[in-house]
């Protein structure tokens, strides 16, 4: 046994990854969240959404620090076969800042890929 044999041991660090969740309801229909920004949300499985359509939405964001529930209106900015981007309209600055903080916490704490 050599002096530096202890350096040959592989150490695996186990960390708990925080749980981040986003739930979206558009015009009463639940849709999966594909992407989130301060001013928009991209929903998967757009169904019958059309570009330019006005919609009402409810967005629930949950992380270990806080839970946000955002209700508002938006316009469907773009649609393709798999997703639709909804641009928020008239969200107060305070709400936009809450979404920005949620996104910042996610980016800081997300697992490395």
Secondary structure, DSSP 8 states (H G I E B T S, - for coil): --TTGGGG------------EEEEEETTEEE-EEEE-SSEEEEES-TT--TT-EEEEEEEEE-SS-EEEEEEEEEEEEE-SSEEEEEEES--HHHHHHHHHHHHHHHHHS---
